[in-house]
Amino acid sequence: MQLSIMNKVKSGELSIDDAIDQARKNNLELFQQKEKQATQYNFSVHKFNRYRWQKRVLQVDFNTKMVCSIEKGIIKRQLPFACVKNCHDGTGTKFSISFKGRHDYELEATSMQEKQKMLQLVSQIIHSNIYSQSADRLEDVYQMPPDPKSLRQGQLLLQKGGMASFKWKRYEAHLHAGQLTLLSTNDGDAVSSSTLPIVIHFSDGKARVETSHSFDTFTLHTHCSAYQFRVPMTDVMKTADIQTERDSWVQAIGKLCMNWKCCSQSEPMYADLKKLRASRTVTGLLQHSEDGAFSGTLLPSTEEVSDGEESTALSSVRAFPLPPTPALAKPCSPVCLPTMPSASPLYSDLHPVAPSPPVPAPPPLPRKKPLPEDRTKAFHWDLLPQDKIDKSFWTHGVSGKAKIDTFLLFEQFKVKVSENVADSVDSSHHIEIMLNQKIAHNFTQALSGLQLATPNMATPSKVAKPQARPGLRVGQSEAYSLTAPNLYTTYYDYDYHYTNIFLKSFPVQPKELREKLCIIHEKDGGLSDEQIASLRRYVPTVEDVEMYKSYKGVASDLHIVDQYMLEMCNISFLSSRLDLLLTLRELPITMEDLEPLINQKIRMCQQLIGSQTFVCVLEYLLAVGNYLNEHAGKDKAKGFRLSSLIKLSQLRGVERHVTLLHALAEQIVLHEPGLATFPSELAEFDTVPGASIKGLTAEIDVVKNELQKALQYKKSYTKKNPIPQHPKFSKDLKAAIEKYNMDLQQLTKKSEEMRKIYSDILVKFGEAADQDSQELFGWVCQFITEFKKAHAELSK
């Protein structure tokens, strides 16, 4: 799509501004379409963690607007779209994602296509955060256009390659409010990694620009990379003109970087500003409303704040990064409540003025239901909406036979009548307080703290200060630098260092590499999984291929590193072949790991949906909770969420060691002792559930995509080689794909069965359709563990 727009610009059908508007419109439409479809994107990646690469599934979920990191079906981390700050393109298939308040994710994709797709999705999320969420967050301060045009455009040269061998590549640069987009100027319609656009984001507030000693170059530094640019020279341009053009780019980019830096540092102040203005508005209304009547007094507006409290915050807010910097929104007009003008004595006879009618008094505040004299503590459970209750077992499966000892329950959770101030305030909370509710709540806590405090309070232990190593200040991190060996090699010095280390343990000669890549299984003499993964990280780039193919000498005269690189440059579709081999090695391992996890989830779902004793225990809990809440002045409930199960141990009775969980176990033992053995029907919940159904489904989706890539490679390989040069490779590839396809079909059937029975569980217990199984099973598991402990304590 972008290439077609570029071709229209070259042919004169579109101007540059129209092309930019068209591209931005297409991106917004694509992003909105993805949001409407509410789909999930699952990618197989390797995440750098603790000095090693770990396999993960990166899920971009447009249903919940979350970015999830999944390992073997376990959702390790869930981060909302609003936390995504930036993304950085790395060498090869590597890239990174920056989040607010968290460390960066250093990732490696399985292919360049997967990497570009992930970067495109993340860029669209960042674009949405910049032009949507920022506008909503500052709606009281700025009137911001939703989609500003390009601030500056022109051609720039970007340095590509390493220090030993590099070249300048021409790009069409477009500077926007939150990013710098570089479009390749290569002719042709072929799409490759070199023709895809480069997007440099400023939204994390860590970008900066600086000039160099040369008059035509400047460098843009981001959190992870440094981009060196040069202004292209023409025959008609003089040195002063080129330097002026360079300075204009530096000034425009530097202003954006500084504004984003100020914005990122002042983000926590926005919420405080809204709270401050709202509280001042309420305070002004309360101060000018006495005796139920209003006078014609000028009330402070929402924009009126004191100079000492908000001047600093507003100065930071004014640095919002959307040039041209929009002016501050005009303050709201002061709210002046109407009063009738007094009659003038000169015209009182001609125009008599009727007396102003009295303003009616405001309606009385609603009074809460009076609390009973014999009060108990309330249980604050998570209630179900009525539409969920109608379809759940609370309507169709409750027997209503749960009997409880109300006298015992009252003695365990009755509210003591105390003479202290804290209890008197708590016992009279049904009386309307004239003081502001927030201030009254804080005052109550302060009174409770004054009574609970003792003169012999232990002082907190002192924290030992960190000791600095000799030569380092406290807080200074140690860093090391790798000095590249002084060897005459055409390969980049930095990459050469690590490549040389890898080749020392690589038992394959350069001439043998091509044949080794035609062997699928390691047992037949092929490469190991570690060797394939290492080779993928040193696949030659486009610049490397051009450089090595221009070498006309004897290969044996080169360094061993260059011999390997030269041989790899001469292998067609090297990256695709390595991806295929790694996929065929990882697929059986992944499916073997997923099968027992899916079987376990099926057994857990079958036990939970078929346990009638567990339903009876929930009935007892409903009866106990309704009794306590009824005697605490609260309404009865018809059903509750399973998340309420983990709150039982938090409600303590008159005796601090007795919790609501102990009371529930005691009621069950007194009336139906057989129900106390319900954990035996849920034996799979003895261990903490790790993998989630959502994570396992994502893993299955990734396996399908990987197998589909292998099938596409087989088709393209057969088409390009009608007479196979390596018949064993073709035969083994066909056999492996057929076997893995059959295994995947069986695994997919089990996955569908797992999701079907889990959806029945959500309906039976009234849970939301998007409720994660990892969390739900965790509630049940924790409840069973705590119930066993409480039951054992009662049996002593």
Secondary structure, DSSP 8 states (H G I E B T S, - for coil): -HHHHHHHHHHTSS-HHHHHHHHHHHHHHHHHHHHHHT-EEEEEEEEEETTEEEEEEEEEETTTTEEEEEETTEEEEEEEGGGEEEEEE-STTEEEEEETTS--EEEEESSHHHHHHHHHHHHHHHHHIIIIIHHHHTTTTB---SS---SEEEEEEEEEE-SSSEEEEEEEEEE-SSEEEEEE---SS---TTTS-EEEE-TTS--EEEE-SSTTEEEEE-SS-EEEEE----SS--HHHHHHHHHHHHHHHHHHHHHHHHHHHSTTHHHHHHHHHHHHHHHHHHHTEETTEE-S-EE--TT---HHHHHHHHHHHTT-S-SS---B------EE--------SSSTTTS---------------------SS-B------B--HHHHHHSHHHHT--------HHHHHHHHB-----SHHHHHHHTTTS--SS-HHHHHHHHHHHHHHHH--TT-------------TT--TT--------------SS-HHHHHHHHHHHHT----GGGHHHHTT---GGGT---HHHHHHHHTT---HHHHHHHHT--S-GGGS-HHHHHHHHHHTSTTHHHHHHHHHHHHHHHHHHHHHHHHHHHHHHHHHHHHH-HHHHHHHHHHHHHHHHHHHTTT----S-B-GGGGGGGGG-B-SSTT-BHHHHHHHHHHHH-GGGGGGGGGGGGGGS---S-HHHHHHHHHHHHHHHHHHHHHHHHHHHH-SS-S-HHHHHHHHHHHHHHHHHHHHHHHHHHHHHHHHHHHHHHTT--TT--HHHHHHHHHHHHHHHHHHHHHHH-
